[in-house]
């Protein structure tokens, strides 16, 4: 509109010069048309401002004036929907982290409270009791720290070839006190193989599965750790898992029937193992029968084993 107005004024001046008309004609045209132009520009500006405010309202229904504006409105709606989904996902993740933090800190406080109560009730505390409670606190602290690491947007994974026999022996040594206390026997089968993965996170997964096997195994039984067909299997002779619970044991906080029978179950260990597996390109499976024990598998791609 402004360009058209300027062209009109310029053409008028050209006609005045060519036909030697009075210049007062041009000045009168400017005097009467310029206020009209200013009013029109003000009204257009107000309408544009109102339209922008209307567009900024999420629930506003805006009718496009032309196809290009229609495409822009569709793109804006898609961006807003994606943003809403992302915000909801972040809020849900934040709430889960807070819930997990409360859970882990509660379990750590329980271990410390037990130690404090034992110290108040007797001048000395048996070393086995101290070790048990410290081990329990360390276990949940390890879960807490690894849960936080997994939640970080950028996580540095260091892949290397890991010898399973060496790694499993390290984890068994880490849990040797529990094996002795429960009179459990570790049985290693065909572990002289290498897998390409992050050794720290694989050790975490094996430790979680082994801790579960120890927790639910009867005293004097055998826990077998074996390798077959690109899969590391950890088998126990414990109470087993019902078919209904097997479908949910990898969910956040799910404890199932077995978890309700022990105060040491938070339902977080298997959930974190599942998260690690999804990030490191291997899968976790379970086979179990009630009263006959459980077998958990860490299954690796063939290209990542040797």
PAFI-332359 format. One record per atom (N, C-alpha, C): residue in one letter; x, y, z. Coordinates in pm, whole numbers, plus 50000, padded with zeros to 5 digits. Example, Ala and Ser with C-alpha at 12.3 -4.5 7.8 and 13.67 -1.06 7.14 Angstrom:
2
A513194943150780;A512304955050780;A513204967050780;S512854977550708;S513674989450714;S512905000350787;
//
This chain:
306
X500834988050000;X500005000050000;X500875012650000;X501925012750081;X502815024450088;X503505026549955;X503955015749893;X504625016849763;X503685022449657;X502445017549658;X501445022549562;X501185037449583;X501125041449712;X500905055649741;X502065064249690;X503305059649712;X504455067249664;X504485067849511;X504125056849448;X504075056949301;X503025066849251;X501895067449322;X500845076849282;X501325091349295;X501995094449406;X502505108049426;X503555111349321;X504465101849295;X505495104249194;X504895106349057;X503885098449021;X503235100048890;X502515113348880;X501925117548993;X501245130648993;X502235141948970;X503365141649037;X504395151949015;X504895151748870;X505025139748812;X505475138848674;X504465145348578;X503165142948603;X502135148948517;X502105164248532;X502315168648656;X502335183248679;X503485189548602;X504625182848603;X505785188548532;X505595187948382;X505105176648333;X504945175148187;X503905184648130;X502785186248201;X501695194648149;X501695208648210;X502755211648283;X502935225048341;X501695229348420;X501235220048504;X500085222948591;X500575230048717;X499675236448791;X500075243248914;X500575233049017;X501685236049082;X502245226949184;X501345226149307;X500475236149323;X499565235949436;X498675223449433;X498435218349314;X497615206149300;X498255194349372;X499575193049356;X500285182049424;X500285183849575;X500475196149619;X500495198449763;X499125195949825;X498065199249754;X496725196349805;X496475181249813;X496995174249711;X496845159649712;X497555153449832;X498775158249859;X499505153249974;X498795156550104;X498265168750113;X497635173150238;X496395164850272;X495635160950171;X494415153350198;X494645138050204;X495625133150127;X495815118650120;X496725113250231;X497655121350277;X498585116550378;X497885112650508;X496955120550561;X496235115950683;X495485102850662;X494895101450541;X494185088950513;X495145077050516;X496345079150458;X497345068650459;X497765065150601;X497985075150685;X498395072650824;X497325065150901;X496065068850879;X494975061750947;X494925047150902;X495095045050772;X495055031350719;X496195022950775;X497415028950782;X498565021650837;X498355018350984;X497775027651058;X497505025151200;X496515013751218;X495445014051138;X494435003451148;X495024989851110;X495854989651006;X496494977050966;X497424971751074;X498174981051135;X499074976951242;X498324971051360;X497194977151396;X496394972051508;X495854958251476;X495354956651351;X494814943551311;X495914932851313;X497104936351266;X498204926651267;X498604922851408;X498654932651495;X499014929951635;X497984920851701;X496684923751674;X495634915251730;X495724901051676;X496054899851548;X496144886551487;X497324878651546;X498444885651569;X499594878951629;X499264874151771;X498594882651848;X498184878651982;X497234866751977;X496364866951877;X495404855851861;X496134842951827;X497164844051743;X497934832251704;X498714826551822;X499144835351912;X499924830852027;X499084823252128;X497774824552118;X496904817152209;X496744802952157;X497084792852241;X497144778952195;X495794773952145;X494714778152210;X493394772852178;X492664781052073;X493334790952018;X492664799751923;X492474792751788;X491304794451731;X491014789151596;X491154800551497;X492184799751413;X492494810651321;X492254805851179;X491514813651104;X491254810450964;X492334817150879;X493094809450802;X494144815450719;X493554824150609;X494284834650574;X493834843650468;X494234838850330;X495264830250324;X495734825250195;X496424811850218;X496714804350110;X497334791050125;X498674791350198;X499484801650173;X500784802450240;X500594803850391;X499674812350430;X499404814050572;X498834801450632;X498034793950555;X497514781250603;X498624771350632;X499614770550543;X500744761550565;X501544765650688;X501724778750706;X502464783650822;X501714780350952;X500374781850948;X499594778551067;X499674763751101;X499634755150998;X499774740751021;X501134737351081;X502184743751027;X503524741251078;X503644746051223;X503044757651253;X503074762951389;X502364753451486;X501224747851443;X500494738651529;X501314725951556;X502004720851451;X502824708951471;X503964711751569;X504574723451556;X505664727151646;X505154728251790;X503974734451807;X503414735851941;X503064722252001;X502504713151920;X502164699751970;X503424692152010;X504474693051926;X505744686351960;X506334692052089;X506244705152102;X506764711652223;X505994707152346;X504664706252333;X503844701652446;X504204687452487;X504364678552387;X504724664752418;X506094663952486;X507034672052436;X508374671952494;X508344676852638;X507584687252665;X507484692552802;X506844682352894;X505774675652847;X505134665552930;X506084654052960;X506864649952859;X507814638952880;X508884642952981;X509374655252972;X510384659953066;X509834660753208;X508584665353220;X507984666153353;X507794652153413;X507364642653330;X507204628853378;X508544622953419;X509574625453338;X510914620353372;X511414626553501;X511174639653518;X511594646353640;X510884640553762;X509584637853749;X508844632253861;X509334618253893;X509634610253791;X510174596853815;X511514597553887;X512354607153848;X513644608653915;X513464612354061;X512514621154088;X512274625054228;X511744613254308;X510844605254246;X510324593354315;X511444583354343;X512314581254243;X513424571954263;X514374576954371;X514624589954370;X515504595654472;X514934593454612;X513624595754627;X512994593354757;X513114578654798;X512914569754701;X512964555354731;X514354551154776;X515374555254700;X516744550954733;X517224556954864;X516944569854884;X517374576155009;X516664569855128;X515414565855109;X514694559155218;X515374546055256;X515774538155154;X516424525455182;X517794527555246;X518534537655201;X519844540455261;X519674544855406;X518674553155431;X518414557455569;X518024545555657;X517284536055599;X516914524255677;X518154516655725;X519124514955634;X520354507855670;X521124515355779;X521204528555763;X521914536555864;X521174536455997;X519844536755992;X519044536456115;X519244523356189;X519334512356113;X519574499256176;X520914499056249;X521934505056184;X523244505756249;X523174514356375;X522484525556367;X522374534456481;X521644527756597;X520574520256565;X519814513356669;X520664502556735;X521444495256652;X522304484856707;X523354490756800;X523904502256762;X524924508656844;X524354514056974;X523094518456972;X522474523857094;X522084512857191;X521804500957138;X521334489957224;X522464481557281;X523684483357232;X524794475257281;X526084483357270;X527024480857362;X528294488357356;X529114484957233;X528934472957180;X529644468957058;X528644462756961;X528974463856832;X528104458456727;X528894448056649;X528284436856624;X528954426056550;X529354430856411;X530544427056372;X531064431456242;X530184426556126;X529594414756142;X528724409656035;X527514418756015;X526954423656126;X525814432756115;X526204445756048;X527374451056086;X527864463456024;X528074461455874;X528714450355839;X528984447655697;X527704446155618;X526704439455676;X525434437455606;X524744450755577;X524684459355678;X524004472155660;X524784481455567;X526114481355577;X526944489555487;X526784484555344;X526764471255327;X526574465555194;X525214469655136;X524184469655223;X522844473555179;X522824488255137;X523444496755217;X523494511055183;X524254513455054;X525384506455037;X526164507754914;X525384503054792;X524604492454811;X523804487054700;X522814497754648;X522084504154739;X521104514054697;X521764527154652;X522904530354709;X523644541954661;X524124539654518;X524554527354488;X524964523954352;X523784525054255;X522614520254298;X521424521754214;X521094536454189;X521174544354294;X520864558554282;X521794565454183;X523094563154197;X524074569754110;X523924565353965;X523684552453944;X523534547653806;X522234552153745;X521184553453825;X519934558953774;X520134573353727;X520904581153804;X521184594953764;X522024595353637;X523024586553627;X523874586353508;X523074582853383;X522154573453396;X521354569353280;X520414580353234;X520014588953326;X519074599553293;X519744611253223;X521044612553238;X521754623553174;X521604622553024;X521354634052960;X521144634252814;X522354629352739;X523544633152784;X524774628752718;X525544619652814;X525714607252773;X526404597552858;X527534591452778;X528734592152831;X529894586852759;X530004571852783;X529894564252676;X530074549852683;X531414546252621;X532144537852689;X533464533652640;X533394518852604;X533264516152475;X533134502352429;X534524496152412;X534604483752457;X535854476152442;X535494461352450;X536454452952409;X536244438552420;X536464434352565;X535444427752621;X535454424052762;X535424408852772;X536344403352848;X536344388852872;X535314385652980;X534364377152947;X533274374153040;X533764366953165;X534694357853149;X535194350453266;X535804359953368;X536614369353320;X537254378853412;X536204387753479;X535254392653399;X534254401853454;X533344394753554;X532894382753521;X532014375353612;X532744371953741;X534004367953732;X534764365053853;X534904377453942;X535044389153879;X535114401653956;X533814404154031;X532694401953964;X531394404154028;X531164394054140;X531554381454117;X531394371354222;X532254374754343;X533464379454318;X534334383654428;X533704395154506;X533064404154433;X532384415454497;X531254410654589;X530624399454554;X529514394154632;X529904381754712;X531194379654732;X531664367454799;X531104365954940;X530964376955012;X530434376055149;X529004370655150;X528234374855050;X526854369955042;X526814355055006;X527694350954916;X527754336754881;X528104328255003;X529064332955080;X529474325455199;X528364325355303;X527764337055325;X526714338055426;X525524329255393;X525154328655264;X523994320655222;X524394306455182;X525684303255191;X526204290155153;X525814286555010;X525934296354922;X525604294454781;X526864290854702;X526674283054597;X527804278454517;X527694284454376;X528684292554333;X528664297354194;X529234286654101;X528544284853988;X528984274853890;X529144281853755;X530374282653704;X530664289853581;X530834279953467;X530174282653355;X530184273453241;X530464281153112;X531544277753044;X531824282552908;X531874297852900;X532584304052990;X532634318752993;X533874324452925;X534674316252862;X535884321252796;X535534327252660;X534744338152664;X534324345152543;X534434360152569;X534524367852460;X534614382452469;X533364388652408;X532924399752466;X531814407452411;X532254421952398;X531754428452295;X532064442652272;X530974451052336;X531334457752445;X530354465752518;X531084475052614;X530334482352694;X530914490752798;X531094482052923;X532324479452967;X532544470153080;X531904474853210;X531874488053233;X531294493053359;X529814490053366;X529104492553256;X527654490453257;X527314475553251;X528104467553181;X527844453253181;X528064447453321;X529084452053389;X529314447653527;X528114451353615;X527574463153595;X526394467353671;X525224457853646;X524994454353519;X523874445353486;X524074431553548;X525274426053534;X525544412753589;X525384413053741;X525854423453804;X525754424553950;X524294425053996;X523454432253920;X522044432953957;X521364419353944;X521634412553833;X521024399353813;X521544389253916;X522834390053947;X523394380954046;X522854384054186;X522664396754217;X522094400554347;X520684395054362;X519894395754254;X518554390054259;X518594374954278;X519514368354207;X519634353754221;X519994350054364;X520914357454425;X521314354854563;X520134357154658;X519414368054633;X518324371954723;X517244361254730;X516914355054617;X515774345854612;X516184331154609;X517484328254626;X517934314254625;X517914308354765;X517544295654779;X517604289154910;X519044286354950;X519304286255078;X520654283755128;X521164270255079;X522444270055039;X523074257754995;X522824254254849;X522104262554775;X521824259554634;X522934264854543;X522784262454413;X523804266454315;X523264277354224;X524104287154196;X523804297454097;X524734295253979;X524154293053862;X524934289853743;X525004301853650;X526214305053607;X526434315853511;X527094309553389;X526414310053275;X526894302853157;X526754311353032;X527464306952928;X527424313652797;X527034303552691;X526014307252613;X525584298452505;X524864306752399;X525264304952275;X524584311052161;X524434326252178;X525544333152202;X525614347752214;X524814353252333;X524574344852434;X523794349452549;X524484345352679;X524534354752773;X525024351952908;X523814349052995;X523774337353056;X522624333153136;X523014332053283;X522154337253370;X522334336253515;X521134328753569;X521364316753621;X520274307853664;X520354305353813;X519194305053877;X519124301654019;X518124290454040;X518104285154161;X517174274554199;X516194279754303;X515814292354285;X514994299054385;X513504296954368;X512734306654416;X511284305354424;X510594307354290;X511324312854192;X510734314854060;X509824327054053;X509374330153931;X508534341853906;X507274337353834;X506134341953880;X504874338053816;X504794343453675;X504004336953590;X503854341253451;X503284355353442;X502374358853532;X501784372253531;X502824382853564;X503704379953662;X504724389653701;X505824391053597;X506104380453521;X507174380953423;X506944391753318;X505694395153293;X505374405353193;X505654419353243;X505894421153376;X506014434553431;X507274436753514;X508124426553528;X509244427853621;X510254438453579;X510234442653451;X511184452853406;X510594467053413;X509404468353471;X508784481553485;X509354488753606;X509274502053600;X509804510353707;X509034508053837;X509734503053940;X509134501654072;X508274489354091;X508174480453991;X507324468754007;X508064458054088;X507444453454196;X508074443354282;X507434429654268;X506154429254232;X505504416354211;X505284408654340;X504854396154322;X504534387654438;X505784384954523;X506904382154457;X508134379354532;X508604391454610;X508474403254549;X508924415354615;X508134418554741;X506844414654742;X506034417254860;X506424408154976;X507164397554947;X507574388155051;X508904391855114;X509544402255067;X510814406655124;X510834421755134;X511454426755239;X511544441355257;X512734447055180;X513494438655111;X514684443355043;X514444445354892;X513204445754850;X512904447054707;X512304460754678;X512904467854584;X512374480854541;X511834480354399;X512114469754326;X511644468754188;X512424477454092;X513604482354132;X514364491454047;X515524484753976;X516064473954032;X517254467753974;X517024463153831;X515974455153808;X515694449953674;X515284461153579;X514604471153631;X514234482753548;X515474489753494;X516474491753578;X517704498353534;X518484489453438;X518484476353461;X519154467253368;X518514468253230;X517194468953227;X516484470253099;X516874483253028;X517004494153103;X517404506953044;X518824506252989;X519724499953064;X521104498553017;X521134490252889;X520394479252887;X520384470552770;X519924477952646;X518914486452660;X518414493852545;X519434503852493;X520304508852580;X521304518652538;X522554512052481;X522844499652523;X524094493152482;X523874482252377;X522694481752318;X522444472952204;X522534458152239;X522054454352359;X521794440252386;X520444439352454;X519894427452463;X518544425652517;X518584416852640;X517534417952722;X517414409752842;X516114401852833;X516184389052865;X515024380152864;X515004372152994;X513844366453025;X513724358453146;X512874346153117;X513264335053177;X512454322853179;X512394318053323;X511204315153369;X511074311553510;X509804303353532;X509874294553631;X508724287053677;X508684287653829;X507504289753881;X507364290954026;X507804277854091;X508694279154190;X509184267654262;X510364260554197;X510744264954075;X511844258154005;X513024267453974;X512874280254001;X513984289453978;X513764298253856;X514754306953830;X514674316653720;X515994316653643;X515884320453516;X517074321953434;X516944334853354;X517884344053376;X517904356653303;X518994356053196;X518674361453078;X519594361252966;X519964375652926;X521244378052906;X521724390052840;X522174385752700;X521424389752599;X521634384852462;X522324395752381;X523484392252322;X524294401852248;X524194399152098;X524364409552015;X524434407251871;X525634398551837;X525484390251735;X526574381251697;X527834388951660;X527644400751602;X528814408651561;X529594414251679;X528994413951798;X529634419451919;X530184408552010;X530324396551959;X530874385552039;X531994378651962;X532854372352038;X533934364551975;X534454354152074;
//
